[in-house]
Amino acid sequence: EKGGYDHFMLKEIYEQPRAIKDTYRGRLLADQGLIKMSGIDQNLEKFLNANRIIIVACGTSWHAGLVAEYIFEDLARISVEVEYASEFRYRNPVITDKDVLIAISQSGETADTLAAIKLAKEKGAFVFGVCNVVGSSIARETDAGAYTHAGPEIGVASTKAFTTQITVLTLMALKLAKEKGVFSESRFHEYLTELETIPAKVEKALLANPLVEIIADVYKDSTNCLYLGRGYNFPVALEGALKLKEISYIHAEGYPAAEMKHGPIALIDEQMPVIVIATKKGHYEKVVSNIQEIKSRKGKIIAIVTQGDEQVTELADHVIEVPETFESLTPLLTTIPLQLLSYHIAVMRGCNVDQPRNLAKSVTVE
Ligand code: M6R
């Protein structure tokens, strides 16, 4: 069942190139210069006339929503708000029939997300679901949607659901960018071509596994860990931290790198591993100076860098390379070593990786 892997989580991490291809199937038609998504095609006016998009989700799906905020705003120029479903539903939020609500949920059964959908529908919003489980409650409750097609995710820690959620949301944003006319034909084509290379690039990112295992062994006894990223990779930092705390029970926090000097920098000493996402395109120089600040306080730096990197490689204690891609697509690659790092640390600490204590795969009560 585990396909020769020790745990479902590792199997599902390795399934990601295939899962992303499945997400693309029938949708990403690069040779025809098209993205086909029936849920959008049939409701195009709703999206094009929307005042804003509100994304609701919990946990890892909420992190995918945060990545989507950057993608929709940057590529499609649509204003986005991302909300924890549990906060949104109890806040008496301002919702109108001009709003589009996107609910993201792997299981399609998360109680708070389902309740947020019902609330938004009552107020007249158009509700779109991004779910993995076909026929789930959220898939049925929404007006339209797009499945991630990641296949069953058994490990409680979400991995392939996250990257396929980002994939679906990227396809949506690109399609809308094209329909809105904010994307030229040639830029659209460049994106379609680059998207096609992503599964192979994820495969390359997975080659870091033996190196990540060595790094995991160095830091497995840490009691705290900090994850930093900027822009598109800020949500990846949050997701990296969640993954570590969830399965290894090490206290971890994700922060936008620039927020460090507003508090968390006080935590840094020689005991503190800091995982920094420092890919070439995402405010690289600014991240380099954040790394220098950590180094001068003796923090240990594990950096996720673009293949061929020199500047960060010189400063960091460890570097893990990922292939180069468009900045907006980097989360699909930078998240891979972070999943592997949590996995190995948790295994080395003797934790139950697939079924961490106190957690359930789907949270059907609030
Ligand atoms: O099924 P959902 O995507 O709605 O679940 C949301 C969260 O409960 C889920 O992502 C949780 O945070 C995971 N265990 C994270 O790995």
Residues whose N, C-alpha, C, O or C-beta is under 5 A from the ligand:
A	BS01	M6R	C58 G59 T60 S61 I104 S105 Q106 S107 G108 T110 V156 A157 S158 K361 V363
